[in-house]
Amino acid sequence: MQIFDIILMALIVIFLVLRLRGALGRRDGFDGNNEKNSQNRSQNERSRSAEDDNVIALPGARTPDGEKDQVENEADADAEQYEGPLADGIKAIQKADAEFRSKDFLDGANCAFEMILNAYAAGDVKTLKPLLSAEVYSGFAGAIADRETRGQTLQETLVGIGKTELVEADMDGRDAQVTVKFVSEQISALIDSEGKVIEGDPTKVISATDFWTFARSTKSRNPNWILVGTGALS
């Protein structure tokens, strides 16, 4: 009888322990105090909330429909300023480079035109090199070297740019190419080693029309265009 009572009491104790564990839960791992654990949970929740708030769309992520529509509308309006093959060429460039806008491009082309003319006249090949294709740079650098060998000086002053307009635009594989017509007023004279004028007139402003072609790889992260061809009306 005593043995039966002992076994019965043991079963009751085991049952009570199991009930207590079920009601209070089981603690595993770090055994810190309740306040500290509560703080940790709050910090973790704040951390997850902060991470959610700081999600950044990586390049290539889908553009929200509203913004995408706005970009497409701006591109369409830009291309609609032109007609025929030129409009088609601009649309082809915008398809490869959604940020291309003709006005922004022409503003940059004006700056490049002035910078390149000034650098060429000064014989500044260091400034010219990153602005020109290898072929164009070779021609410019060769002419500068020839002037220096002969002791000649080029006096070139860009008085102003009267008109700038796009005349051609197209895609050549991954490369966008745009030809610009510059109508400008310049003073140009080539002076020999004795100070005599060989070509031009250092006192006369002339009107010049130049056609420059710029190119840029649409797959490159470099936003700069380079000069790949030049021409002028005789």
GUSENU-154190 format. One line per field, with one value per residue: residue in three letters; x, z, y of N, C-alpha, C in turn. Coordinates in steps of 0.05 Angstrom, whole numbers, m for minus. Layout:
% GUSENU-154190
code = [ALA; ...]
n.X = [X; ...]
n.Z = [Z; ...]
n.Y = [Y; ...]
ca.X = [X; ...]
ca.Z = [Z; ...]
ca.Y = [Y; ...]
c.X = [X; ...]
c.Z = [Z; ...]
c.Y = [Y; ...]
This chain:
% GUSENU-154190
code = [MET; GLN; ILE; PHE; ASP; ILE; ILE; LEU; MET; ALA; LEU; ILE; VAL; ILE; PHE; LEU; VAL; LEU; ARG; LEU; ARG; GLY; ALA; LEU; GLY; ARG; ARG; ASP; GLY; PHE; ASP; GLY; ASN; ASN; GLU; LYS; ASN; SER; GLN; ASN; ARG; SER; GLN; ASN; GLU; ARG; SER; ARG; SER; ALA; GLU; ASP; ASP; ASN; VAL; ILE; ALA; LEU; PRO; GLY; ALA; ARG; THR; PRO; ASP; GLY; GLU; LYS; ASP; GLN; VAL; GLU; ASN; GLU; ALA; ASP; ALA; ASP; ALA; GLU; GLN; TYR; GLU; GLY; PRO; LEU; ALA; ASP; GLY; ILE; LYS; ALA; ILE; GLN; LYS; ALA; ASP; ALA; GLU; PHE; ARG; SER; LYS; ASP; PHE; LEU; ASP; GLY; ALA; ASN; CYS; ALA; PHE; GLU; MET; ILE; LEU; ASN; ALA; TYR; ALA; ALA; GLY; ASP; VAL; LYS; THR; LEU; LYS; PRO; LEU; LEU; SER; ALA; GLU; VAL; TYR; SER; GLY; PHE; ALA; GLY; ALA; ILE; ALA; ASP; ARG; GLU; THR; ARG; GLY; GLN; THR; LEU; GLN; GLU; THR; LEU; VAL; GLY; ILE; GLY; LYS; THR; GLU; LEU; VAL; GLU; ALA; ASP; MET; ASP; GLY; ARG; ASP; ALA; GLN; VAL; THR; VAL; LYS; PHE; VAL; SER; GLU; GLN; ILE; SER; ALA; LEU; ILE; ASP; SER; GLU; GLY; LYS; VAL; ILE; GLU; GLY; ASP; PRO; THR; LYS; VAL; ILE; SER; ALA; THR; ASP; PHE; TRP; THR; PHE; ALA; ARG; SER; THR; LYS; SER; ARG; ASN; PRO; ASN; TRP; ILE; LEU; VAL; GLY; THR; GLY; ALA; LEU; SER]
n.X = [17; 38; 77; 46; 21; 66; 81; 35; 37; 84; 69; 31; 63; 96; 58; 40; 87; 94; 48; 59; 104; 81; 47; 81; 121; 184; 251; 305; 376; 408; 403; 379; 354; 283; 270; 314; 312; 263; 276; 313; 280; 248; 286; 301; 253; 249; 294; 281; 238; 264; 297; 259; 240; 284; 293; 322; 312; 346; 390; 358; 313; 241; 210; 164; 96; 73; 118; 146; 110; 113; 166; 166; 129; 156; 199; 173; 151; 198; 221; 181; 191; 219; 227; 217; 274; 309; 277; 263; 313; 326; 287; 304; 352; 333; 307; 348; 374; 342; 345; 362; 357; 344; 352; 383; 427; 445; 459; 504; 535; 548; 581; 623; 640; 662; 702; 736; 753; 782; 822; 848; 869; 904; 939; 932; 937; 927; 878; 847; 849; 813; 765; 759; 754; 800; 818; 804; 831; 884; 889; 882; 924; 967; 965; 974; 1026; 1053; 1047; 1077; 1128; 1139; 1139; 1094; 1034; 967; 915; 855; 791; 729; 675; 620; 565; 518; 476; 453; 440; 409; 424; 430; 416; 427; 431; 487; 498; 512; 525; 507; 499; 505; 498; 515; 500; 537; 532; 572; 608; 673; 741; 799; 866; 928; 993; 1061; 1129; 1154; 1115; 1081; 1020; 995; 949; 879; 851; 868; 837; 786; 719; 689; 637; 624; 609; 601; 601; 595; 604; 582; 592; 570; 573; 516; 515; 552; 573; 595; 575; 592; 599; 638; 677; 674; 678; 689; 669; 662; 629; 651]
n.Z = [0; 16; m23; m69; m57; m58; m112; m135; m115; m140; m194; m193; m180; m226; m264; m247; m255; m310; m326; m305; m335; m385; m378; m362; m399; m433; m423; m464; m481; m474; m408; m388; m351; m348; m362; m393; m435; m457; m474; m514; m550; m566; m590; m633; m661; m674; m706; m749; m769; m784; m824; m862; m875; m901; m949; m1013; m1081; m1127; m1184; m1245; m1223; m1226; m1252; m1220; m1244; m1253; m1255; m1297; m1340; m1342; m1357; m1407; m1434; m1434; m1466; m1515; m1527; m1534; m1580; m1617; m1634; m1679; m1747; m1794; m1812; m1772; m1726; m1719; m1708; m1659; m1627; m1628; m1600; m1550; m1536; m1523; m1486; m1438; m1413; m1449; m1476; m1524; m1517; m1470; m1489; m1531; m1502; m1474; m1518; m1539; m1499; m1504; m1556; m1551; m1512; m1538; m1585; m1560; m1533; m1575; m1604; m1565; m1563; m1526; m1512; m1471; m1449; m1493; m1505; m1473; m1494; m1547; m1600; m1614; m1667; m1684; m1646; m1660; m1709; m1692; m1654; m1687; m1721; m1684; m1667; m1715; m1722; m1678; m1692; m1736; m1713; m1709; m1691; m1670; m1671; m1643; m1632; m1603; m1616; m1609; m1607; m1654; m1672; m1658; m1676; m1682; m1733; m1750; m1724; m1695; m1681; m1675; m1671; m1604; m1596; m1591; m1638; m1655; m1697; m1700; m1720; m1719; m1720; m1718; m1695; m1706; m1694; m1729; m1740; m1769; m1747; m1765; m1744; m1745; m1735; m1776; m1812; m1836; m1851; m1850; m1810; m1759; m1742; m1760; m1757; m1771; m1801; m1786; m1804; m1776; m1774; m1727; m1703; m1649; m1603; m1561; m1519; m1502; m1464; m1428; m1364; m1362; m1373; m1411; m1477; m1536; m1587; m1651; m1705; m1753; m1793; m1843; m1875; m1938]
n.Y = [m24; 24; 29; 36; 85; 118; 115; 137; 189; 207; 207; 246; 291; 294; 305; 355; 385; 383; 411; 462; 476; 479; 523; 566; 567; 551; 568; 578; 581; 646; 670; 721; 778; 794; 846; 864; 828; 843; 894; 881; 854; 897; 931; 898; 897; 952; 956; 922; 951; 998; 979; 965; 1016; 1037; 1014; 1011; 1020; 982; 994; 981; 962; 959; 1016; 1059; 1061; 1112; 1148; 1125; 1133; 1189; 1198; 1174; 1206; 1255; 1242; 1231; 1281; 1310; 1285; 1297; 1348; 1346; 1321; 1267; 1227; 1247; 1253; 1199; 1178; 1203; 1181; 1128; 1133; 1149; 1104; 1070; 1101; 1128; 1177; 1215; 1279; 1328; 1384; 1388; 1361; 1395; 1440; 1420; 1408; 1459; 1479; 1442; 1453; 1505; 1496; 1458; 1486; 1528; 1499; 1475; 1518; 1538; 1496; 1457; 1396; 1361; 1375; 1366; 1310; 1274; 1290; 1277; 1228; 1174; 1178; 1231; 1260; 1247; 1274; 1328; 1334; 1325; 1369; 1410; 1397; 1405; 1461; 1479; 1461; 1492; 1541; 1571; 1607; 1601; 1644; 1645; 1663; 1655; 1689; 1686; 1640; 1633; 1599; 1534; 1469; 1404; 1359; 1307; 1241; 1179; 1107; 1067; 1006; 996; 1048; 1115; 1167; 1234; 1289; 1357; 1422; 1480; 1549; 1602; 1661; 1681; 1698; 1688; 1672; 1654; 1658; 1670; 1653; 1702; 1738; 1750; 1749; 1690; 1662; 1680; 1735; 1776; 1818; 1815; 1794; 1734; 1693; 1627; 1560; 1499; 1428; 1380; 1315; 1277; 1222; 1168; 1111; 1076; 1038; 1049; 1074; 1123; 1188; 1224; 1252; 1243; 1276; 1254; 1266; 1318; 1374; 1426; 1481; 1503]
ca.X = [0; 57; 90; 25; 19; 90; 79; 14; 47; 104; 55; 18; 84; 104; 36; 40; 111; 87; 28; 72; 121; 64; 35; 101; 140; 211; 272; 330; 397; 416; 384; 381; 330; 261; 271; 334; 302; 242; 290; 325; 258; 239; 307; 299; 230; 255; 313; 267; 222; 282; 306; 237; 238; 308; 296; 329; 309; 371; 388; 345; 287; 219; 202; 135; 82; 70; 143; 152; 94; 123; 191; 159; 116; 177; 215; 156; 149; 224; 224; 161; 200; 234; 212; 231; 296; 320; 259; 266; 339; 324; 271; 321; 371; 318; 300; 372; 382; 317; 350; 371; 339; 358; 360; 406; 450; 455; 473; 530; 551; 558; 604; 645; 650; 680; 726; 753; 765; 802; 844; 862; 884; 925; 957; 929; 930; 918; 849; 833; 849; 789; 741; 760; 760; 828; 823; 802; 854; 908; 890; 886; 950; 987; 965; 987; 1055; 1064; 1049; 1099; 1152; 1143; 1140; 1069; 1015; 939; 899; 828; 772; 701; 660; 594; 551; 492; 456; 462; 417; 414; 419; 428; 417; 422; 445; 506; 502; 506; 534; 490; 514; 489; 512; 506; 508; 543; 537; 585; 625; 700; 765; 819; 889; 952; 1015; 1086; 1149; 1162; 1092; 1066; 995; 996; 921; 859; 854; 864; 819; 761; 700; 677; 616; 633; 589; 615; 585; 610; 590; 589; 583; 571; 562; 493; 519; 573; 565; 606; 554; 603; 601; 664; 676; 684; 680; 686; 667; 655; 621; 672]
ca.Z = [0; 16; m50; m87; m50; m68; m142; m142; m110; m160; m218; m189; m182; m254; m278; m240; m268; m339; m328; m299; m358; m407; m372; m360; m421; m428; m430; m474; m488; m455; m386; m377; m337; m365; m373; m414; m458; m469; m489; m538; m570; m576; m608; m657; m676; m686; m727; m773; m780; m798; m849; m881; m884; m916; m973; m1036; m1106; m1141; m1212; m1260; m1211; m1241; m1246; m1215; m1269; m1257; m1264; m1324; m1359; m1344; m1373; m1435; m1445; m1439; m1489; m1538; m1532; m1544; m1607; m1634; m1644; m1704; m1767; m1812; m1801; m1747; m1704; m1715; m1696; m1631; m1613; m1625; m1579; m1525; m1529; m1511; m1464; m1431; m1403; m1471; m1484; m1544; m1506; m1452; m1505; m1545; m1482; m1470; m1543; m1540; m1480; m1515; m1579; m1542; m1499; m1558; m1601; m1544; m1527; m1601; m1609; m1545; m1565; m1501; m1519; m1447; m1447; m1517; m1507; m1464; m1508; m1575; m1606; m1620; m1694; m1684; m1629; m1675; m1728; m1677; m1642; m1709; m1731; m1663; m1668; m1739; m1716; m1660; m1706; m1754; m1697; m1715; m1670; m1680; m1655; m1647; m1612; m1608; m1608; m1600; m1622; m1662; m1675; m1655; m1682; m1689; m1761; m1753; m1699; m1701; m1665; m1690; m1651; m1578; m1596; m1601; m1653; m1661; m1711; m1693; m1736; m1704; m1734; m1698; m1703; m1697; m1704; m1732; m1756; m1764; m1747; m1766; m1723; m1746; m1729; m1800; m1816; m1858; m1858; m1834; m1804; m1730; m1736; m1774; m1747; m1793; m1794; m1792; m1801; m1771; m1768; m1710; m1695; m1623; m1599; m1534; m1515; m1484; m1444; m1410; m1341; m1367; m1387; m1430; m1505; m1548; m1614; m1669; m1732; m1757; m1821; m1845; m1902; m1951]
ca.Y = [0; 47; 32; 46; 113; 132; 116; 156; 216; 213; 213; 272; 311; 296; 318; 384; 398; 387; 433; 487; 483; 487; 549; 586; 566; 541; 587; 566; 600; 666; 672; 748; 786; 799; 874; 865; 813; 860; 915; 869; 850; 923; 940; 882; 906; 978; 951; 912; 973; 1017; 966; 967; 1043; 1045; 998; 1027; 1006; 980; 999; 959; 956; 970; 1044; 1062; 1067; 1141; 1159; 1114; 1147; 1216; 1197; 1168; 1230; 1275; 1233; 1234; 1310; 1318; 1275; 1309; 1373; 1341; 1307; 1248; 1210; 1258; 1245; 1170; 1174; 1212; 1160; 1104; 1138; 1150; 1076; 1059; 1118; 1141; 1204; 1233; 1301; 1344; 1410; 1384; 1353; 1418; 1457; 1408; 1410; 1486; 1480; 1426; 1468; 1527; 1484; 1445; 1507; 1543; 1481; 1470; 1543; 1540; 1473; 1442; 1368; 1347; 1380; 1355; 1281; 1260; 1301; 1269; 1201; 1171; 1187; 1260; 1269; 1244; 1296; 1353; 1334; 1327; 1397; 1426; 1392; 1418; 1490; 1484; 1456; 1515; 1565; 1585; 1611; 1604; 1662; 1636; 1674; 1649; 1713; 1677; 1619; 1644; 1579; 1507; 1452; 1377; 1353; 1278; 1226; 1150; 1088; 1050; 985; 1007; 1076; 1137; 1187; 1258; 1310; 1383; 1445; 1504; 1574; 1619; 1683; 1675; 1713; 1667; 1680; 1638; 1676; 1655; 1659; 1730; 1755; 1756; 1734; 1671; 1657; 1694; 1763; 1779; 1841; 1811; 1774; 1719; 1674; 1599; 1539; 1474; 1404; 1362; 1291; 1267; 1195; 1157; 1085; 1077; 1017; 1059; 1090; 1149; 1203; 1243; 1247; 1251; 1285; 1233; 1275; 1347; 1383; 1454; 1491; 1519]
c.X = [17; 70; 70; 21; 42; 89; 58; 23; 67; 90; 42; 39; 93; 83; 35; 64; 105; 67; 41; 90; 105; 53; 56; 120; 167; 231; 297; 350; 402; 395; 387; 355; 308; 261; 290; 325; 280; 254; 302; 303; 249; 259; 306; 276; 235; 275; 300; 250; 240; 292; 284; 235; 261; 313; 301; 326; 336; 368; 376; 319; 265; 212; 172; 121; 79; 95; 151; 136; 104; 148; 185; 146; 136; 193; 199; 155; 175; 227; 205; 169; 212; 217; 230; 252; 308; 303; 261; 292; 339; 308; 288; 341; 357; 310; 324; 381; 358; 321; 359; 349; 355; 368; 384; 431; 462; 470; 501; 548; 563; 583; 628; 657; 670; 705; 746; 767; 787; 826; 861; 880; 908; 945; 955; 919; 919; 888; 834; 829; 823; 763; 738; 764; 789; 836; 824; 825; 880; 911; 895; 914; 972; 988; 979; 1017; 1068; 1067; 1073; 1126; 1159; 1145; 1116; 1051; 987; 925; 869; 810; 744; 685; 633; 583; 523; 470; 468; 437; 426; 407; 417; 430; 411; 437; 462; 513; 493; 512; 513; 507; 496; 507; 499; 517; 512; 547; 548; 601; 652; 719; 787; 842; 913; 976; 1041; 1105; 1158; 1139; 1076; 1042; 998; 968; 903; 865; 848; 846; 791; 744; 687; 655; 626; 611; 604; 595; 603; 592; 601; 578; 586; 560; 540; 495; 540; 561; 575; 585; 565; 603; 628; 660; 689; 687; 675; 683; 659; 646; 644; 662]
c.Z = [0; m11; m70; m82; m60; m98; m150; m137; m131; m186; m217; m192; m211; m270; m273; m253; m297; m343; m324; m323; m381; m403; m373; m383; m413; m438; m439; m480; m466; m434; m373; m363; m357; m378; m396; m439; m473; m485; m515; m559; m582; m596; m634; m675; m689; m709; m752; m786; m795; m824; m870; m892; m902; m940; m997; m1061; m1121; m1170; m1227; m1247; m1227; m1233; m1241; m1240; m1274; m1267; m1291; m1345; m1364; m1362; m1402; m1448; m1452; m1464; m1515; m1546; m1544; m1573; m1627; m1645; m1672; m1722; m1781; m1798; m1775; m1723; m1698; m1701; m1666; m1615; m1608; m1602; m1552; m1517; m1515; m1486; m1457; m1422; m1425; m1477; m1502; m1533; m1488; m1468; m1519; m1526; m1477; m1495; m1547; m1523; m1492; m1539; m1571; m1529; m1518; m1575; m1586; m1539; m1552; m1607; m1591; m1547; m1540; m1506; m1495; m1443; m1470; m1515; m1497; m1478; m1536; m1577; m1613; m1648; m1696; m1668; m1645; m1695; m1714; m1666; m1663; m1719; m1710; m1664; m1692; m1735; m1699; m1674; m1724; m1739; m1702; m1691; m1682; m1660; m1661; m1625; m1621; m1597; m1597; m1618; m1628; m1663; m1672; m1659; m1689; m1719; m1767; m1726; m1706; m1681; m1683; m1670; m1624; m1576; m1607; m1615; m1661; m1675; m1706; m1712; m1719; m1724; m1714; m1711; m1690; m1708; m1706; m1750; m1748; m1768; m1748; m1744; m1723; m1741; m1752; m1802; m1840; m1869; m1840; m1829; m1775; m1723; m1747; m1762; m1771; m1783; m1803; m1787; m1799; m1765; m1752; m1702; m1668; m1620; m1570; m1533; m1494; m1462; m1423; m1387; m1344; m1383; m1409; m1459; m1515; m1577; m1632; m1698; m1734; m1787; m1821; m1873; m1913; m1959]
c.Y = [25; 52; 44; 76; 130; 136; 137; 184; 225; 221; 240; 295; 316; 311; 348; 398; 403; 409; 460; 496; 492; 515; 571; 588; 556; 561; 572; 588; 619; 670; 700; 754; 794; 827; 876; 851; 829; 882; 905; 864; 876; 934; 925; 891; 933; 974; 941; 934; 992; 1005; 968; 995; 1051; 1028; 1016; 1010; 1006; 986; 975; 951; 970; 998; 1045; 1071; 1097; 1154; 1150; 1128; 1176; 1217; 1192; 1192; 1252; 1268; 1237; 1263; 1320; 1310; 1288; 1336; 1370; 1324; 1286; 1232; 1220; 1250; 1215; 1164; 1181; 1191; 1135; 1108; 1138; 1122; 1063; 1075; 1136; 1170; 1224; 1253; 1320; 1371; 1408; 1377; 1377; 1437; 1447; 1411; 1438; 1489; 1465; 1440; 1490; 1516; 1473; 1466; 1521; 1525; 1477; 1495; 1546; 1517; 1456; 1414; 1353; 1351; 1366; 1324; 1268; 1269; 1290; 1239; 1199; 1182; 1218; 1272; 1268; 1267; 1323; 1355; 1337; 1356; 1415; 1422; 1405; 1448; 1496; 1480; 1480; 1542; 1583; 1587; 1614; 1622; 1657; 1647; 1668; 1673; 1706; 1656; 1629; 1624; 1551; 1489; 1424; 1373; 1323; 1264; 1197; 1133; 1071; 1027; 996; 1037; 1095; 1157; 1210; 1279; 1337; 1404; 1469; 1528; 1594; 1642; 1680; 1696; 1692; 1677; 1662; 1656; 1661; 1665; 1688; 1749; 1762; 1738; 1716; 1665; 1673; 1723; 1767; 1802; 1837; 1789; 1760; 1701; 1646; 1580; 1512; 1452; 1385; 1339; 1281; 1238; 1187; 1129; 1086; 1056; 1026; 1075; 1119; 1165; 1221; 1233; 1255; 1259; 1264; 1241; 1305; 1352; 1412; 1461; 1508; 1546]
